[in-house]
Amino acid sequence: MQAKIADFGLSRAFAAENDSHVSTRPAGTLGYLDPESQASGNFNKKSDVYSFGIVLFELITGRPAIIREPEEDTHIVDWVYPIIESGDIQSIVDPRLQGKFHTNSAWKAVEIAMSCVPTAAIQRPDMSQVLAELKECLALEMSNGRSRSRATGGNMTTSRNPLIMTSLQLESDIAALAR
């Protein structure tokens, strides 16, 4: 499985430098556009943070932004939120991982994704904050990987699965509530 990212920033990508208006017909894929900007037609950096949060959820869950169901289509945030509240991380994480992930890492990844998708843009972090959290989590996970390697006598298997390789390890408010 290979992730492909598209449509980020397309709503402004082709704007001329001297344009004095904001497009009211933004380009983008439904499911990735944040609700506030979708309603107003005004996009900013926090709009991209929302889209990134949706991509994180896709990576965590293995599901698309819009989940097609016989009764009705469901947005991934609407699908994942009640499961977060129930505390069932096993039902959130991509089943193709077959349970081979660290619970705290999965909760932290979910926390980061949730921080990116509030309806109000002002409640979202800057992308630099998201990046810093992801880097910090990766460093912690890598050090935990070395600890596990020593505990098993140096026999540590490597994985080609990017979610496992870069799983995140920090306590989170959401995870703490769910646990």
PyMOL CGO cylinders between C-alpha atoms (Angstrom):
from pymol import cmd
from pymol.cgo import CYLINDER

trace = [
    CYLINDER, 0.00, 0.00, 0.00, 1.39, 3.40, -0.97, 0.3, 1, 1, 1, 1, 1, 1,
    CYLINDER, 1.39, 3.40, -0.97, -0.05, 6.67, 0.27, 0.3, 1, 1, 1, 1, 1, 1,
    CYLINDER, -0.05, 6.67, 0.27, -0.55, 9.43, -2.27, 0.3, 1, 1, 1, 1, 1, 1,
    CYLINDER, -0.55, 9.43, -2.27, -1.24, 12.99, -1.20, 0.3, 1, 1, 1, 1, 1, 1,
    CYLINDER, -1.24, 12.99, -1.20, -3.03, 15.32, -3.57, 0.3, 1, 1, 1, 1, 1, 1,
    CYLINDER, -3.03, 15.32, -3.57, -5.10, 18.50, -3.56, 0.3, 1, 1, 1, 1, 1, 1,
    CYLINDER, -5.10, 18.50, -3.56, -3.20, 20.23, -0.74, 0.3, 1, 1, 1, 1, 1, 1,
    CYLINDER, -3.20, 20.23, -0.74, -3.21, 23.95, -1.45, 0.3, 1, 1, 1, 1, 1, 1,
    CYLINDER, -3.21, 23.95, -1.45, -4.84, 23.69, -4.86, 0.3, 1, 1, 1, 1, 1, 1,
    CYLINDER, -4.84, 23.69, -4.86, -7.42, 26.30, -3.92, 0.3, 1, 1, 1, 1, 1, 1,
    CYLINDER, -7.42, 26.30, -3.92, -4.66, 28.92, -4.10, 0.3, 1, 1, 1, 1, 1, 1,
    CYLINDER, -4.66, 28.92, -4.10, -2.01, 27.24, -6.22, 0.3, 1, 1, 1, 1, 1, 1,
    CYLINDER, -2.01, 27.24, -6.22, -2.91, 28.98, -9.44, 0.3, 1, 1, 1, 1, 1, 1,
    CYLINDER, -2.91, 28.98, -9.44, -3.76, 32.40, -8.07, 0.3, 1, 1, 1, 1, 1, 1,
    CYLINDER, -3.76, 32.40, -8.07, -1.91, 35.27, -9.70, 0.3, 1, 1, 1, 1, 1, 1,
    CYLINDER, -1.91, 35.27, -9.70, 0.23, 37.42, -7.45, 0.3, 1, 1, 1, 1, 1, 1,
    CYLINDER, 0.23, 37.42, -7.45, -1.88, 40.51, -8.12, 0.3, 1, 1, 1, 1, 1, 1,
    CYLINDER, -1.88, 40.51, -8.12, -5.28, 38.84, -7.61, 0.3, 1, 1, 1, 1, 1, 1,
    CYLINDER, -5.28, 38.84, -7.61, -7.45, 40.92, -5.31, 0.3, 1, 1, 1, 1, 1, 1,
    CYLINDER, -7.45, 40.92, -5.31, -10.14, 38.37, -4.61, 0.3, 1, 1, 1, 1, 1, 1,
    CYLINDER, -10.14, 38.37, -4.61, -10.64, 35.06, -2.86, 0.3, 1, 1, 1, 1, 1, 1,
    CYLINDER, -10.64, 35.06, -2.86, -12.13, 32.22, -4.84, 0.3, 1, 1, 1, 1, 1, 1,
    CYLINDER, -12.13, 32.22, -4.84, -15.58, 31.16, -3.66, 0.3, 1, 1, 1, 1, 1, 1,
    CYLINDER, -15.58, 31.16, -3.66, -15.31, 27.94, -5.62, 0.3, 1, 1, 1, 1, 1, 1,
    CYLINDER, -15.31, 27.94, -5.62, -12.28, 26.29, -4.08, 0.3, 1, 1, 1, 1, 1, 1,
    CYLINDER, -12.28, 26.29, -4.08, -10.71, 23.22, -5.61, 0.3, 1, 1, 1, 1, 1, 1,
    CYLINDER, -10.71, 23.22, -5.61, -10.33, 20.19, -3.42, 0.3, 1, 1, 1, 1, 1, 1,
    CYLINDER, -10.33, 20.19, -3.42, -11.65, 16.76, -2.59, 0.3, 1, 1, 1, 1, 1, 1,
    CYLINDER, -11.65, 16.76, -2.59, -14.72, 16.37, -0.42, 0.3, 1, 1, 1, 1, 1, 1,
    CYLINDER, -14.72, 16.37, -0.42, -13.75, 14.83, 2.90, 0.3, 1, 1, 1, 1, 1, 1,
    CYLINDER, -13.75, 14.83, 2.90, -10.47, 16.73, 3.11, 0.3, 1, 1, 1, 1, 1, 1,
    CYLINDER, -10.47, 16.73, 3.11, -11.88, 20.27, 3.09, 0.3, 1, 1, 1, 1, 1, 1,
    CYLINDER, -11.88, 20.27, 3.09, -12.39, 21.69, 6.55, 0.3, 1, 1, 1, 1, 1, 1,
    CYLINDER, -12.39, 21.69, 6.55, -16.01, 22.57, 7.37, 0.3, 1, 1, 1, 1, 1, 1,
    CYLINDER, -16.01, 22.57, 7.37, -15.33, 26.20, 8.31, 0.3, 1, 1, 1, 1, 1, 1,
    CYLINDER, -15.33, 26.20, 8.31, -13.48, 27.00, 5.08, 0.3, 1, 1, 1, 1, 1, 1,
    CYLINDER, -13.48, 27.00, 5.08, -15.91, 24.98, 3.01, 0.3, 1, 1, 1, 1, 1, 1,
    CYLINDER, -15.91, 24.98, 3.01, -18.75, 27.16, 4.31, 0.3, 1, 1, 1, 1, 1, 1,
    CYLINDER, -18.75, 27.16, 4.31, -16.93, 30.50, 4.02, 0.3, 1, 1, 1, 1, 1, 1,
    CYLINDER, -16.93, 30.50, 4.02, -14.75, 29.88, 0.97, 0.3, 1, 1, 1, 1, 1, 1,
    CYLINDER, -14.75, 29.88, 0.97, -11.77, 31.32, 2.85, 0.3, 1, 1, 1, 1, 1, 1,
    CYLINDER, -11.77, 31.32, 2.85, -8.77, 29.02, 3.13, 0.3, 1, 1, 1, 1, 1, 1,
    CYLINDER, -8.77, 29.02, 3.13, -5.61, 29.38, 5.19, 0.3, 1, 1, 1, 1, 1, 1,
    CYLINDER, -5.61, 29.38, 5.19, -2.82, 27.30, 6.70, 0.3, 1, 1, 1, 1, 1, 1,
    CYLINDER, -2.82, 27.30, 6.70, -5.20, 25.83, 9.27, 0.3, 1, 1, 1, 1, 1, 1,
    CYLINDER, -5.20, 25.83, 9.27, -7.25, 24.43, 6.35, 0.3, 1, 1, 1, 1, 1, 1,
    CYLINDER, -7.25, 24.43, 6.35, -4.21, 22.39, 5.37, 0.3, 1, 1, 1, 1, 1, 1,
    CYLINDER, -4.21, 22.39, 5.37, -3.80, 21.23, 8.99, 0.3, 1, 1, 1, 1, 1, 1,
    CYLINDER, -3.80, 21.23, 8.99, -7.36, 19.86, 8.84, 0.3, 1, 1, 1, 1, 1, 1,
    CYLINDER, -7.36, 19.86, 8.84, -6.60, 18.04, 5.59, 0.3, 1, 1, 1, 1, 1, 1,
    CYLINDER, -6.60, 18.04, 5.59, -3.43, 16.61, 7.09, 0.3, 1, 1, 1, 1, 1, 1,
    CYLINDER, -3.43, 16.61, 7.09, -5.43, 15.34, 10.07, 0.3, 1, 1, 1, 1, 1, 1,
    CYLINDER, -5.43, 15.34, 10.07, -7.74, 13.50, 7.68, 0.3, 1, 1, 1, 1, 1, 1,
    CYLINDER, -7.74, 13.50, 7.68, -4.73, 11.92, 5.96, 0.3, 1, 1, 1, 1, 1, 1,
    CYLINDER, -4.73, 11.92, 5.96, -3.40, 10.83, 9.39, 0.3, 1, 1, 1, 1, 1, 1,
    CYLINDER, -3.40, 10.83, 9.39, -6.74, 9.19, 10.13, 0.3, 1, 1, 1, 1, 1, 1,
    CYLINDER, -6.74, 9.19, 10.13, -6.59, 7.39, 6.78, 0.3, 1, 1, 1, 1, 1, 1,
    CYLINDER, -6.59, 7.39, 6.78, -3.12, 6.08, 7.65, 0.3, 1, 1, 1, 1, 1, 1,
    CYLINDER, -3.12, 6.08, 7.65, -4.17, 5.02, 11.15, 0.3, 1, 1, 1, 1, 1, 1,
    CYLINDER, -4.17, 5.02, 11.15, -7.46, 3.38, 10.20, 0.3, 1, 1, 1, 1, 1, 1,
    CYLINDER, -7.46, 3.38, 10.20, -6.81, 2.14, 6.67, 0.3, 1, 1, 1, 1, 1, 1,
    CYLINDER, -6.81, 2.14, 6.67, -10.13, 3.73, 5.68, 0.3, 1, 1, 1, 1, 1, 1,
    CYLINDER, -10.13, 3.73, 5.68, -10.87, 6.51, 3.18, 0.3, 1, 1, 1, 1, 1, 1,
    CYLINDER, -10.87, 6.51, 3.18, -11.92, 10.05, 4.17, 0.3, 1, 1, 1, 1, 1, 1,
    CYLINDER, -11.92, 10.05, 4.17, -15.48, 9.24, 3.12, 0.3, 1, 1, 1, 1, 1, 1,
    CYLINDER, -15.48, 9.24, 3.12, -16.52, 5.74, 4.17, 0.3, 1, 1, 1, 1, 1, 1,
    CYLINDER, -16.52, 5.74, 4.17, -19.09, 4.36, 1.73, 0.3, 1, 1, 1, 1, 1, 1,
    CYLINDER, -19.09, 4.36, 1.73, -21.81, 2.38, 3.46, 0.3, 1, 1, 1, 1, 1, 1,
    CYLINDER, -21.81, 2.38, 3.46, -25.10, 1.01, 2.12, 0.3, 1, 1, 1, 1, 1, 1,
    CYLINDER, -25.10, 1.01, 2.12, -27.26, 3.26, 4.34, 0.3, 1, 1, 1, 1, 1, 1,
    CYLINDER, -27.26, 3.26, 4.34, -25.22, 6.46, 3.98, 0.3, 1, 1, 1, 1, 1, 1,
    CYLINDER, -25.22, 6.46, 3.98, -21.71, 7.78, 3.53, 0.3, 1, 1, 1, 1, 1, 1,
    CYLINDER, -21.71, 7.78, 3.53, -19.82, 8.60, 6.72, 0.3, 1, 1, 1, 1, 1, 1,
    CYLINDER, -19.82, 8.60, 6.72, -16.96, 11.06, 7.16, 0.3, 1, 1, 1, 1, 1, 1,
    CYLINDER, -16.96, 11.06, 7.16, -13.94, 9.42, 8.82, 0.3, 1, 1, 1, 1, 1, 1,
    CYLINDER, -13.94, 9.42, 8.82, -14.06, 11.85, 11.78, 0.3, 1, 1, 1, 1, 1, 1,
    CYLINDER, -14.06, 11.85, 11.78, -17.72, 10.96, 12.40, 0.3, 1, 1, 1, 1, 1, 1,
    CYLINDER, -17.72, 10.96, 12.40, -16.81, 7.28, 12.17, 0.3, 1, 1, 1, 1, 1, 1,
    CYLINDER, -16.81, 7.28, 12.17, -13.80, 7.40, 14.51, 0.3, 1, 1, 1, 1, 1, 1,
    CYLINDER, -13.80, 7.40, 14.51, -15.09, 9.76, 17.23, 0.3, 1, 1, 1, 1, 1, 1,
    CYLINDER, -15.09, 9.76, 17.23, -17.56, 7.37, 18.95, 0.3, 1, 1, 1, 1, 1, 1,
    CYLINDER, -17.56, 7.37, 18.95, -14.94, 4.61, 18.86, 0.3, 1, 1, 1, 1, 1, 1,
    CYLINDER, -14.94, 4.61, 18.86, -12.45, 6.94, 20.56, 0.3, 1, 1, 1, 1, 1, 1,
    CYLINDER, -12.45, 6.94, 20.56, -15.03, 7.69, 23.25, 0.3, 1, 1, 1, 1, 1, 1,
    CYLINDER, -15.03, 7.69, 23.25, -15.56, 3.96, 23.82, 0.3, 1, 1, 1, 1, 1, 1,
    CYLINDER, -15.56, 3.96, 23.82, -11.80, 3.45, 24.23, 0.3, 1, 1, 1, 1, 1, 1,
    CYLINDER, -11.80, 3.45, 24.23, -11.58, 0.67, 21.63, 0.3, 1, 1, 1, 1, 1, 1,
    CYLINDER, -11.58, 0.67, 21.63, -8.25, 1.32, 19.91, 0.3, 1, 1, 1, 1, 1, 1,
    CYLINDER, -8.25, 1.32, 19.91, -8.32, -2.12, 18.29, 0.3, 1, 1, 1, 1, 1, 1,
    CYLINDER, -8.32, -2.12, 18.29, -11.38, -1.07, 16.26, 0.3, 1, 1, 1, 1, 1, 1,
    CYLINDER, -11.38, -1.07, 16.26, -9.72, 2.18, 15.16, 0.3, 1, 1, 1, 1, 1, 1,
    CYLINDER, -9.72, 2.18, 15.16, -6.34, 0.90, 13.94, 0.3, 1, 1, 1, 1, 1, 1,
    CYLINDER, -6.34, 0.90, 13.94, -6.09, -0.64, 10.47, 0.3, 1, 1, 1, 1, 1, 1,
    CYLINDER, -6.09, -0.64, 10.47, -6.99, -4.33, 10.83, 0.3, 1, 1, 1, 1, 1, 1,
    CYLINDER, -6.99, -4.33, 10.83, -4.22, -5.22, 8.37, 0.3, 1, 1, 1, 1, 1, 1,
    CYLINDER, -4.22, -5.22, 8.37, -1.77, -4.56, 11.21, 0.3, 1, 1, 1, 1, 1, 1,
    CYLINDER, -1.77, -4.56, 11.21, -3.28, -7.61, 12.92, 0.3, 1, 1, 1, 1, 1, 1,
    CYLINDER, -3.28, -7.61, 12.92, -2.83, -6.07, 16.37, 0.3, 1, 1, 1, 1, 1, 1,
    CYLINDER, -2.83, -6.07, 16.37, 0.94, -5.61, 15.88, 0.3, 1, 1, 1, 1, 1, 1,
    CYLINDER, 0.94, -5.61, 15.88, 1.19, -2.11, 17.31, 0.3, 1, 1, 1, 1, 1, 1,
    CYLINDER, 1.19, -2.11, 17.31, 1.73, -0.47, 20.68, 0.3, 1, 1, 1, 1, 1, 1,
    CYLINDER, 1.73, -0.47, 20.68, -1.47, 0.79, 22.26, 0.3, 1, 1, 1, 1, 1, 1,
    CYLINDER, -1.47, 0.79, 22.26, 0.07, 4.02, 23.55, 0.3, 1, 1, 1, 1, 1, 1,
    CYLINDER, 0.07, 4.02, 23.55, 1.58, 4.72, 20.15, 0.3, 1, 1, 1, 1, 1, 1,
    CYLINDER, 1.58, 4.72, 20.15, -1.78, 4.26, 18.46, 0.3, 1, 1, 1, 1, 1, 1,
    CYLINDER, -1.78, 4.26, 18.46, -3.52, 6.52, 20.98, 0.3, 1, 1, 1, 1, 1, 1,
    CYLINDER, -3.52, 6.52, 20.98, -0.93, 9.25, 20.45, 0.3, 1, 1, 1, 1, 1, 1,
    CYLINDER, -0.93, 9.25, 20.45, -1.35, 9.06, 16.68, 0.3, 1, 1, 1, 1, 1, 1,
    CYLINDER, -1.35, 9.06, 16.68, -5.12, 9.36, 17.13, 0.3, 1, 1, 1, 1, 1, 1,
    CYLINDER, -5.12, 9.36, 17.13, -4.62, 12.32, 19.48, 0.3, 1, 1, 1, 1, 1, 1,
    CYLINDER, -4.62, 12.32, 19.48, -2.49, 14.15, 16.92, 0.3, 1, 1, 1, 1, 1, 1,
    CYLINDER, -2.49, 14.15, 16.92, -5.04, 13.49, 14.17, 0.3, 1, 1, 1, 1, 1, 1,
    CYLINDER, -5.04, 13.49, 14.17, -7.90, 14.68, 16.43, 0.3, 1, 1, 1, 1, 1, 1,
    CYLINDER, -7.90, 14.68, 16.43, -6.02, 17.88, 17.26, 0.3, 1, 1, 1, 1, 1, 1,
    CYLINDER, -6.02, 17.88, 17.26, -5.95, 18.67, 13.53, 0.3, 1, 1, 1, 1, 1, 1,
    CYLINDER, -5.95, 18.67, 13.53, -9.67, 18.30, 12.80, 0.3, 1, 1, 1, 1, 1, 1,
    CYLINDER, -9.67, 18.30, 12.80, -11.77, 20.58, 15.06, 0.3, 1, 1, 1, 1, 1, 1,
    CYLINDER, -11.77, 20.58, 15.06, -14.45, 22.42, 13.07, 0.3, 1, 1, 1, 1, 1, 1,
    CYLINDER, -14.45, 22.42, 13.07, -13.11, 25.82, 14.15, 0.3, 1, 1, 1, 1, 1, 1,
    CYLINDER, -13.11, 25.82, 14.15, -9.73, 26.62, 12.59, 0.3, 1, 1, 1, 1, 1, 1,
    CYLINDER, -9.73, 26.62, 12.59, -8.61, 28.56, 15.66, 0.3, 1, 1, 1, 1, 1, 1,
    CYLINDER, -8.61, 28.56, 15.66, -8.71, 25.32, 17.69, 0.3, 1, 1, 1, 1, 1, 1,
    CYLINDER, -8.71, 25.32, 17.69, -6.22, 23.57, 15.38, 0.3, 1, 1, 1, 1, 1, 1,
    CYLINDER, -6.22, 23.57, 15.38, -2.45, 23.63, 16.00, 0.3, 1, 1, 1, 1, 1, 1,
    CYLINDER, -2.45, 23.63, 16.00, 0.00, 25.11, 13.54, 0.3, 1, 1, 1, 1, 1, 1,
    CYLINDER, 0.00, 25.11, 13.54, 1.59, 22.57, 11.23, 0.3, 1, 1, 1, 1, 1, 1,
    CYLINDER, 1.59, 22.57, 11.23, 4.94, 23.27, 12.89, 0.3, 1, 1, 1, 1, 1, 1,
    CYLINDER, 4.94, 23.27, 12.89, 3.44, 22.08, 16.20, 0.3, 1, 1, 1, 1, 1, 1,
    CYLINDER, 3.44, 22.08, 16.20, 2.08, 18.93, 14.53, 0.3, 1, 1, 1, 1, 1, 1,
    CYLINDER, 2.08, 18.93, 14.53, 5.48, 18.26, 12.97, 0.3, 1, 1, 1, 1, 1, 1,
    CYLINDER, 5.48, 18.26, 12.97, 7.26, 18.78, 16.30, 0.3, 1, 1, 1, 1, 1, 1,
    CYLINDER, 7.26, 18.78, 16.30, 4.91, 16.30, 18.01, 0.3, 1, 1, 1, 1, 1, 1,
    CYLINDER, 4.91, 16.30, 18.01, 5.41, 13.74, 15.26, 0.3, 1, 1, 1, 1, 1, 1,
    CYLINDER, 5.41, 13.74, 15.26, 9.22, 14.12, 15.43, 0.3, 1, 1, 1, 1, 1, 1,
    CYLINDER, 9.22, 14.12, 15.43, 9.18, 13.84, 19.22, 0.3, 1, 1, 1, 1, 1, 1,
    CYLINDER, 9.18, 13.84, 19.22, 7.00, 10.74, 19.04, 0.3, 1, 1, 1, 1, 1, 1,
    CYLINDER, 7.00, 10.74, 19.04, 9.22, 9.13, 16.44, 0.3, 1, 1, 1, 1, 1, 1,
    CYLINDER, 9.22, 9.13, 16.44, 12.32, 9.74, 18.58, 0.3, 1, 1, 1, 1, 1, 1,
    CYLINDER, 12.32, 9.74, 18.58, 10.60, 8.18, 21.60, 0.3, 1, 1, 1, 1, 1, 1,
    CYLINDER, 10.60, 8.18, 21.60, 9.40, 5.20, 19.57, 0.3, 1, 1, 1, 1, 1, 1,
    CYLINDER, 9.40, 5.20, 19.57, 12.86, 4.64, 18.12, 0.3, 1, 1, 1, 1, 1, 1,
    CYLINDER, 12.86, 4.64, 18.12, 14.37, 4.64, 21.63, 0.3, 1, 1, 1, 1, 1, 1,
    CYLINDER, 14.37, 4.64, 21.63, 11.64, 2.22, 22.75, 0.3, 1, 1, 1, 1, 1, 1,
    CYLINDER, 11.64, 2.22, 22.75, 12.53, 0.01, 19.80, 0.3, 1, 1, 1, 1, 1, 1,
    CYLINDER, 12.53, 0.01, 19.80, 16.16, -0.15, 20.97, 0.3, 1, 1, 1, 1, 1, 1,
    CYLINDER, 16.16, -0.15, 20.97, 14.97, -1.03, 24.49, 0.3, 1, 1, 1, 1, 1, 1,
    CYLINDER, 14.97, -1.03, 24.49, 12.81, -3.85, 23.11, 0.3, 1, 1, 1, 1, 1, 1,
    CYLINDER, 12.81, -3.85, 23.11, 15.75, -5.04, 21.04, 0.3, 1, 1, 1, 1, 1, 1,
    CYLINDER, 15.75, -5.04, 21.04, 17.98, -5.26, 24.13, 0.3, 1, 1, 1, 1, 1, 1,
    CYLINDER, 17.98, -5.26, 24.13, 15.21, -6.99, 26.09, 0.3, 1, 1, 1, 1, 1, 1,
    CYLINDER, 15.21, -6.99, 26.09, 14.90, -9.70, 23.44, 0.3, 1, 1, 1, 1, 1, 1,
    CYLINDER, 14.90, -9.70, 23.44, 18.64, -10.27, 23.16, 0.3, 1, 1, 1, 1, 1, 1,
    CYLINDER, 18.64, -10.27, 23.16, 19.10, -8.01, 20.17, 0.3, 1, 1, 1, 1, 1, 1,
    CYLINDER, 19.10, -8.01, 20.17, 16.70, -9.97, 17.97, 0.3, 1, 1, 1, 1, 1, 1,
    CYLINDER, 16.70, -9.97, 17.97, 14.42, -7.32, 16.62, 0.3, 1, 1, 1, 1, 1, 1,
    CYLINDER, 14.42, -7.32, 16.62, 12.49, -7.72, 13.42, 0.3, 1, 1, 1, 1, 1, 1,
    CYLINDER, 12.49, -7.72, 13.42, 12.07, -4.78, 11.14, 0.3, 1, 1, 1, 1, 1, 1,
    CYLINDER, 12.07, -4.78, 11.14, 8.89, -3.94, 9.34, 0.3, 1, 1, 1, 1, 1, 1,
    CYLINDER, 8.89, -3.94, 9.34, 8.21, -2.43, 5.96, 0.3, 1, 1, 1, 1, 1, 1,
    CYLINDER, 8.21, -2.43, 5.96, 4.94, -1.05, 7.30, 0.3, 1, 1, 1, 1, 1, 1,
    CYLINDER, 4.94, -1.05, 7.30, 5.42, 2.71, 7.78, 0.3, 1, 1, 1, 1, 1, 1,
    CYLINDER, 5.42, 2.71, 7.78, 2.76, 2.88, 10.50, 0.3, 1, 1, 1, 1, 1, 1,
    CYLINDER, 2.76, 2.88, 10.50, 4.63, 0.31, 12.58, 0.3, 1, 1, 1, 1, 1, 1,
    CYLINDER, 4.63, 0.31, 12.58, 8.03, 1.86, 11.85, 0.3, 1, 1, 1, 1, 1, 1,
    CYLINDER, 8.03, 1.86, 11.85, 6.84, 5.31, 12.83, 0.3, 1, 1, 1, 1, 1, 1,
    CYLINDER, 6.84, 5.31, 12.83, 4.30, 4.45, 15.48, 0.3, 1, 1, 1, 1, 1, 1,
    CYLINDER, 4.30, 4.45, 15.48, 4.01, 7.06, 18.16, 0.3, 1, 1, 1, 1, 1, 1,
    CYLINDER, 4.01, 7.06, 18.16, 4.61, 6.66, 21.91, 0.3, 1, 1, 1, 1, 1, 1,
    CYLINDER, 4.61, 6.66, 21.91, 3.30, 9.36, 24.28, 0.3, 1, 1, 1, 1, 1, 1,
    CYLINDER, 3.30, 9.36, 24.28, 0.48, 9.65, 26.78, 0.3, 1, 1, 1, 1, 1, 1,
    CYLINDER, 0.48, 9.65, 26.78, -2.48, 11.63, 25.49, 0.3, 1, 1, 1, 1, 1, 1,
    CYLINDER, -2.48, 11.63, 25.49, -5.50, 13.33, 26.98, 0.3, 1, 1, 1, 1, 1, 1,
    CYLINDER, -5.50, 13.33, 26.98, -7.84, 11.49, 24.64, 0.3, 1, 1, 1, 1, 1, 1,
    CYLINDER, -7.84, 11.49, 24.64, -6.19, 8.14, 25.28, 0.3, 1, 1, 1, 1, 1, 1,
    CYLINDER, -6.19, 8.14, 25.28, -6.21, 8.73, 29.03, 0.3, 1, 1, 1, 1, 1, 1,
    CYLINDER, -6.21, 8.73, 29.03, -9.94, 9.48, 28.93, 0.3, 1, 1, 1, 1, 1, 1,
    CYLINDER, -9.94, 9.48, 28.93, -10.64, 6.42, 26.81, 0.3, 1, 1, 1, 1, 1, 1,
    CYLINDER, -10.64, 6.42, 26.81, -8.53, 4.10, 28.95, 0.3, 1, 1, 1, 1, 1, 1,
]
cmd.load_cgo(trace, "trace")
